[in-house]
């Protein structure tokens, strides 16, 4: 079962790179240097690592049955942090759905 799970994860990573490359057009058409290309690939790799970690957290919390990664991020991106003039940080009001997600992922807001 572990081997099958790892194989499926490999497929998810490959599809993630495909999404980064084609769907959201990660690679700009005006790359001038090889170092720029390497920089973009490095950022894509880091983004994919974070995406895979989020997917693992979602599976562990069984959130993958109700949300896609994009759906979960769309719901959470509505939360805004305001920095007051005195330096204090304050979050906007968190909805019930957002609170359930944050609690399931063991994150505080």
N, CA, C and O of each residue as an XYZ file, in Angstrom:
436
protein
N       0.823     -1.195      0.000
C       0.000      0.000      0.000
C       0.870      1.263      0.000
O       0.552      2.252     -0.660
N       1.976      1.208      0.756
C       2.848      2.377      0.820
C       3.481      2.661     -0.545
O       3.585      3.815     -0.962
N       3.899      1.603     -1.232
C       4.482      1.768     -2.572
C       3.464      2.382     -3.532
O       3.799      3.280     -4.304
N       2.238      1.903     -3.485
C       1.197      2.440     -4.350
C       0.937      3.910     -4.037
O       0.755      4.725     -4.942
N       0.923      4.233     -2.766
C       0.706      5.614     -2.350
C       1.837      6.521     -2.857
O       1.590      7.625     -3.342
N       3.083      6.036     -2.737
C       4.221      6.819     -3.219
C       4.169      6.990     -4.738
O       4.481      8.060     -5.260
N       3.777      5.940     -5.431
C       3.661      6.020     -6.895
C       2.601      7.042     -7.291
O       2.804      7.834     -8.212
N       1.482      7.018     -6.598
C       0.424      7.984     -6.902
C       0.868      9.406     -6.585
O       0.492     10.344     -7.288
N       1.667      9.571     -5.530
C       2.188     10.895     -5.189
C       3.100     11.402     -6.296
O       3.093     12.590     -6.618
N       3.886     10.500     -6.877
C       4.764     10.866     -7.989
C       3.929     11.403     -9.148
O       4.290     12.400     -9.774
N       2.828     10.744     -9.423
C       1.937     11.184    -10.489
C       1.371     12.565    -10.185
O       1.242     13.395    -11.084
N       1.035     12.815     -8.932
C       0.498     14.120     -8.539
C       1.552     15.206     -8.750
O       1.231     16.300     -9.214
N       2.812     14.908     -8.410
C       3.889     15.875     -8.601
C       4.059     16.190    -10.081
O       4.193     17.353    -10.461
N       4.055     15.153    -10.916
C       4.195     15.366    -12.358
C       3.040     16.211    -12.903
O       3.246     17.101    -13.728
N       1.836     15.923    -12.435
C       0.692     16.724    -12.870
C       0.808     18.154    -12.348
O       0.398     19.098    -13.024
N       1.367     18.318    -11.147
C       1.571     19.657    -10.593
C       2.521     20.482    -11.441
O       2.266     21.658    -11.698
N       3.623     19.867    -11.882
C       4.540     20.576    -12.771
C       3.855     20.923    -14.088
O       4.066     22.004    -14.638
N       3.035     20.006    -14.592
C       2.318     20.268    -15.831
C       1.379     21.464    -15.664
O       1.279     22.315    -16.549
N       0.693     21.519    -14.520
C      -0.199     22.652    -14.247
C       0.603     23.944    -14.168
O       0.213     24.962    -14.739
N       1.738     23.897    -13.452
C       2.562     25.093    -13.335
C       3.055     25.554    -14.699
O       3.088     26.752    -14.983
N       3.437     24.603    -15.538
C       3.997     24.936    -16.841
C       2.942     25.412    -17.834
O       3.156     26.402    -18.534
N       1.813     24.721    -17.902
C       0.828     24.998    -18.945
C      -0.338     25.863    -18.489
O      -0.646     26.871    -19.125
N      -0.983     25.486    -17.406
C      -2.219     26.163    -17.013
C      -1.994     27.564    -16.466
O      -2.720     28.492    -16.822
N      -1.006     27.723    -15.615
C      -0.786     29.065    -15.062
C       0.430     29.735    -15.674
O       0.900     30.762    -15.184
N       0.930     29.150    -16.740
C       1.997     29.748    -17.525
C       3.129     30.278    -16.654
O       3.446     31.467    -16.667
N       3.728     29.365    -15.898
C       4.819     29.748    -15.015
C       5.989     30.312    -15.809
O       6.603     31.298    -15.401
N       6.295     29.691    -16.937
C       7.460     30.101    -17.710
C       7.118     31.294    -18.593
O       6.364     31.156    -19.555
N       7.659     32.451    -18.278
C       7.393     33.605    -19.128
C       8.089     33.436    -20.483
O       9.095     32.736    -20.593
N       7.554     34.069    -21.480
C       8.104     33.920    -22.827
C       9.351     34.769    -23.032
O      10.047     34.600    -24.033
N       9.646     35.665    -22.120
C      10.772     36.570    -22.317
C      11.980     36.245    -21.440
O      12.693     37.159    -21.025
N      12.227     34.977    -21.151
C      13.408     34.618    -20.370
C      14.654     34.955    -21.175
O      14.776     34.565    -22.336
N      15.562     35.671    -20.564
C      16.748     36.106    -21.285
C      17.997     35.283    -20.941
O      18.887     35.115    -21.775
N      18.050     34.786    -19.730
C      19.267     34.078    -19.324
C      18.931     32.709    -18.749
O      17.811     32.436    -18.317
N      19.940     31.875    -18.766
C      19.809     30.539    -18.203
C      19.576     30.609    -16.692
O      18.849     29.787    -16.134
N      20.191     31.587    -16.036
C      20.007     31.723    -14.584
C      18.564     32.111    -14.254
O      18.043     31.712    -13.213
N      17.918     32.880    -15.124
C      16.503     33.223    -14.913
C      15.642     31.970    -14.979
O      14.739     31.777    -14.165
N      15.935     31.124    -15.959
C      15.201     29.869    -16.089
C      15.376     29.010    -14.844
O      14.410     28.448    -14.327
N      16.610     28.912    -14.366
C      16.860     28.123    -13.155
C      16.139     28.712    -11.954
O      15.636     27.971    -11.110
N      16.083     30.032    -11.869
C      15.371     30.686    -10.773
C      13.884     30.368    -10.799
O      13.290     30.062     -9.765
N      13.281     30.440    -11.987
C      11.859     30.108    -12.127
C      11.599     28.651    -11.770
O      10.612     28.343    -11.100
N      12.472     27.756    -12.209
C      12.299     26.337    -11.890
C      12.439     26.088    -10.387
O      11.728     25.259     -9.820
N      13.359     26.809     -9.752
C      13.531     26.665     -8.305
C      12.272     27.103     -7.561
O      11.818     26.421     -6.643
N      11.714     28.243     -7.960
C      10.488     28.730     -7.322
C       9.343     27.753     -7.552
O       8.546     27.500     -6.648
N       9.259     27.199     -8.772
C       8.217     26.208     -9.067
C       8.388     24.978     -8.191
O       7.405     24.417     -7.708
N       9.622     24.560     -7.984
C       9.903     23.395     -7.144
C       9.482     23.653     -5.700
O       8.862     22.794     -5.073
N       9.807     24.810     -5.176
C       9.407     25.172     -3.800
C       7.885     25.220     -3.688
O       7.317     24.732     -2.711
N       7.225     25.809     -4.688
C       5.759     25.885     -4.678
C       5.150     24.485     -4.689
O       4.150     24.233     -4.017
N       5.749     23.586     -5.446
C       5.242     22.222     -5.509
C       5.446     21.489     -4.182
O       4.590     20.704     -3.773
N       6.553     21.734     -3.520
C       6.792     21.146     -2.192
C       5.699     21.606     -1.223
O       5.137     20.797     -0.485
N       5.407     22.897     -1.231
C       4.373     23.431     -0.340
C       3.000     22.863     -0.678
O       2.211     22.553      0.215
N       2.724     22.730     -1.959
C       1.435     22.160     -2.391
C       1.306     20.715     -1.924
O       0.242     20.315     -1.449
N       2.375     19.922     -2.052
C       2.344     18.521     -1.635
C       2.173     18.416     -0.112
O       1.465     17.532      0.371
N       2.812     19.305      0.637
C       2.653     19.318      2.097
C       1.203     19.632      2.462
O       0.633     18.997      3.350
N       0.609     20.608      1.779
C      -0.790     20.945      2.035
C      -1.698     19.768      1.694
O      -2.632     19.467      2.437
N      -1.429     19.105      0.577
C      -2.235     17.936      0.200
C      -2.143     16.846      1.264
O      -3.146     16.218      1.603
N      -0.938     16.622      1.790
C      -0.751     15.603      2.839
C      -1.533     15.996      4.090
O      -2.174     15.151      4.714
N      -1.481     17.264      4.452
C      -2.229     17.730      5.618
C      -3.732     17.571      5.391
O      -4.466     17.199      6.307
N      -4.184     17.853      4.176
C      -5.606     17.707      3.856
C      -6.033     16.245      3.942
O      -7.107     15.948      4.465
N      -5.217     15.337      3.441
C      -5.540     13.911      3.491
C      -5.596     13.438      4.932
O      -6.516     12.716      5.318
N      -4.604     13.846      5.737
C      -4.575     13.446      7.150
C      -5.801     13.956      7.905
O      -6.311     13.277      8.797
N      -6.273     15.148      7.548
C      -7.439     15.747      8.215
C      -8.743     15.385      7.508
O      -9.817     15.831      7.913
N      -8.650     14.581      6.458
C      -9.795     14.154      5.649
C     -10.548     15.332      5.026
O     -11.756     15.255      4.800
N      -9.836     16.405      4.755
C     -10.438     17.550      4.083
C     -10.503     17.348      2.575
O     -11.250     18.035      1.879
N      -9.710     16.394      2.075
C      -9.685     16.144      0.629
C     -11.012     15.587      0.117
O     -11.255     15.572     -1.090
N     -11.858     15.137      1.016
C     -13.173     14.628      0.609
C     -14.140     15.771      0.321
O     -15.115     15.598     -0.411
N     -13.868     16.942      0.899
C     -14.764     18.085      0.725
C     -14.180     19.205     -0.132
O     -14.923     19.999     -0.711
N     -12.839     19.270     -0.215
C     -12.194     20.378     -0.913
C     -11.090     19.866     -1.834
O     -10.442     18.856     -1.560
N     -10.898     20.584     -2.922
C      -9.677     20.421     -3.710
C      -8.648     21.367     -3.086
O      -9.002     22.201     -2.253
N      -7.399     21.247     -3.474
C      -6.387     22.161     -2.953
C      -6.751     23.601     -3.334
O      -6.657     24.514     -2.514
N      -7.162     23.782     -4.577
C      -7.519     25.123     -5.037
C      -8.733     25.666     -4.284
O      -8.769     26.842     -3.923
N      -9.723     24.808     -4.050
C     -10.910     25.228     -3.317
C     -10.593     25.627     -1.891
O     -11.128     26.607     -1.373
N      -9.716     24.859     -1.259
C      -9.321     25.164      0.113
C      -8.568     26.491      0.162
O      -8.832     27.326      1.027
N      -7.639     26.682     -0.760
C      -6.879     27.929     -0.787
C      -7.769     29.120     -1.110
O      -7.576     30.205     -0.562
N      -8.736     28.929     -1.990
C      -9.673     30.001     -2.323
C     -10.468     30.423     -1.090
O     -10.696     31.610     -0.856
N     -10.881     29.435     -0.311
C     -11.637     29.743      0.910
C     -10.759     30.481      1.921
O     -11.215     31.433      2.555
N      -9.508     30.052      2.076
C      -8.635     30.664      3.079
C      -8.053     32.002      2.644
O      -7.671     32.812      3.489
N      -7.980     32.247      1.333
C      -7.393     33.513      0.901
C      -8.291     34.701      1.219
O      -7.867     35.849      1.083
N      -9.506     34.444      1.634
C     -10.422     35.524      2.018
C     -10.039     36.131      3.365
O     -10.466     37.236      3.699
N      -9.229     35.401      4.138
C      -8.777     35.911      5.436
C      -7.692     36.957      5.183
O      -6.727     36.698      4.464
N      -7.853     38.108      5.764
C      -6.890     39.200      5.602
C      -6.315     39.567      6.961
O      -7.001     39.498      7.981
N      -5.049     39.957      6.958
C      -4.386     40.425      8.173
C      -4.160     41.927      8.027
O      -3.598     42.394      7.036
N      -4.601     42.657      9.017
C      -4.407     44.111      9.026
C      -3.341     44.443     10.064
O      -3.335     43.886     11.162
N      -2.448     45.347      9.708
C      -1.435     45.814     10.652
C      -1.850     47.203     11.098
O      -1.935     48.133     10.296
N      -2.103     47.325     12.380
C      -2.527     48.598     12.956
C      -1.339     49.544     13.088
O      -0.195     49.089     13.066
N      -1.572     50.826     13.221
C      -0.464     51.798     13.327
C       0.509     51.489     14.466
O       1.689     51.830     14.378
N       0.029     50.851     15.529
C       0.908     50.521     16.649
C       1.680     49.217     16.420
O       2.412     48.772     17.304
N       1.524     48.600     15.242
C       2.255     47.377     14.914
C       1.501     46.099     15.229
O       1.933     45.011     14.851
N       0.388     46.223     15.914
C      -0.417     45.047     16.261
C      -1.077     44.485     15.002
O      -1.544     45.236     14.145
N      -1.111     43.158     14.901
C      -1.736     42.495     13.756
C      -3.100     41.979     14.154
O      -3.302     41.468     15.256
N      -4.042     42.129     13.217
C      -5.412     41.735     13.499
C      -5.998     41.087     12.244
O      -5.909     41.642     11.149
N      -6.598     39.909     12.416
C      -7.211     39.202     11.292
C      -8.649     39.658     11.115
O      -9.326     40.022     12.077
N      -9.107     39.633      9.858
C     -10.515     39.908      9.605
C     -11.342     38.783     10.204
O     -10.801     37.761     10.626
N     -12.636     38.973     10.239
C     -13.516     37.961     10.808
C     -13.376     36.647     10.040
O     -13.338     36.636      8.810
N     -13.299     35.548     10.776
C     -13.127     34.222     10.176
C     -14.470     33.506     10.184
O     -15.126     33.398     11.220
N     -14.868     33.020      9.012
C     -16.161     32.346      8.888
C     -16.107     30.968      9.544
O     -15.034     30.463      9.875
N     -17.272     30.378      9.722
C     -17.361     29.046     10.312
C     -16.602     28.029      9.457
O     -15.883     27.183      9.989
N     -16.760     28.112      8.145
C     -16.086     27.186      7.234
C     -14.558     27.338      7.332
O     -13.830     26.347      7.361
N     -14.088     28.585      7.381
C     -12.653     28.834      7.515
C     -12.129     28.313      8.848
O     -11.039     27.742      8.910
N     -12.902     28.508      9.912
C     -12.506     28.028     11.242
C     -12.396     26.502     11.243
O     -11.458     25.951     11.818
N     -13.345     25.821     10.606
C     -13.307     24.352     10.528
C     -12.061     23.882      9.790
O     -11.427     22.910     10.201
N     -11.707     24.561      8.708
C     -10.518     24.194      7.942
C      -9.275     24.397      8.796
O      -8.436     23.502      8.897
N      -9.153     25.568      9.410
C      -7.977     25.862     10.224
C      -7.846     24.907     11.399
O      -6.742     24.476     11.729
N      -8.970     24.573     12.036
C      -8.937     23.622     13.143
C      -8.524     22.234     12.671
O      -7.733     21.561     13.332
N      -9.057     21.803     11.526
C      -8.708     20.479     10.997
C      -7.244     20.392     10.637
O      -6.640     19.328     10.773
N      -6.654     21.491     10.178
C      -5.231     21.511      9.812
C      -4.345     21.848     11.011
O      -3.126     21.948     10.870
N      -4.941     22.021     12.175
C      -4.219     22.364     13.419
C      -3.459     23.686     13.270
O      -2.305     23.815     13.679
N      -4.139     24.647     12.678
C      -3.567     25.996     12.536
C      -4.418     26.955     13.328
O      -5.634     26.792     13.420
N      -3.785     27.948     13.896
C      -4.562     28.925     14.639
C      -4.608     30.214     13.832
O      -3.727     30.486     13.017
N      -5.620     30.979     14.066
C      -5.737     32.274     13.381
C      -6.160     33.333     14.367
O      -6.317     34.496     13.995
